[in-house]
């Protein structure tokens, strides 16, 4: 059989919410043309993020009922710790309420003014937490990442030669750690090869710099290695993931992605002295070390999710489903970041809407049009989010895990192609008001007059 099917059946359903075109026009106007400002009940298909939006399994819900809510020494913590250790091999496992809490604890201990933290591409929260501690976050993606149309495998890789040059220029003592984000979210959801992690490991070991994984989408990354990297076809996703973690000195993790949890995260290290400092900070701001800001039931959901996400049938379906969306729009003329990534498809809005100048936010214009036409929510990753320093004008369609079915994906393909057919009529936007920081969440826009 050739058809790849959803490897689950559905026991509990949530109704979708329809709106009319006239209602959507009014909703957009009231929201200041900012999709973050729209109520979820006015969205038909929500592709704002794949974070915390997964559908949990019967096993996860069952485990939640076993949640031990003891303040100290909860059984749920030990199940969580065992699950994380079996996967990552790290000695110290520190639970946090989500990924950025792990980042904050790690960077506030390791980073000082004058420090530099390189990565293949930092996610916004890692960059912000590094900069908040006075250090500089530097992105070192491979050259192919600059061209959205280049169909290169492992386009999420770190430029290891550039890393070596940076270490020579800055001095190893000013680089407290190197991070590799798997998959590379800000770089189009592209995977990182095992060979690249190994090469980075070789450089960081030589300079005695710790190597960390920002491991949010480790399972999707493992599947790409299995599928596309020579020598890994016969390994299980779990074996590949274990090898990835074995090359690192520690990791940060948001369980809201590849653990199918609605909340949660963790921070790992093999360094006992560092773990002690991290634990002390954890107690100060997150909670006692056996719950770290989570309920016992949340720890249970993560423990089970980490097992389920590595099932080959799930990962094959997941990556195929994202690629199906990508190929069906790209092969009919919609410019996406090639090749399709793991958790999302990114449309190159500047390329699709060349008549809208960057100062008039082509990604935002496309996001608004897709909602107006089909009730679909996506997110601009371009000049609205990053200002003039944005490398690309992208629209991200992030796919929640196990939530939407093939017919939803077909609906998305149809909607995007219809928007593409009348792309020349789409107009740009200007900002009416914006806050001082992180303007994409609350800025208000108005359409530019033709
Ligand atoms: N690292 C990466 C690569 C991420 O994608 C995210 C979150 C985080 C860290 C932070 O984790 O949200 O649990 O604090 N990404 C979400 C997204 C928000 O939509 O891409 P968190």
Boltz pocket constraint, residues with backbone or C-beta under 6 A from the ligand:
constraints:
  - pocket:
      binder: B
      contacts: [[A, 48], [A, 49], [A, 50], [A, 51], [A, 97], [A, 98], [A, 99], [A, 100], [A, 101], [A, 123], [A, 125], [A, 126], [A, 181], [A, 182], [A, 183], [A, 185], [A, 214], [A, 216], [A, 253], [A, 254], [A, 255], [A, 256], [A, 264], [A, 265]]
      max_distance: 6.0
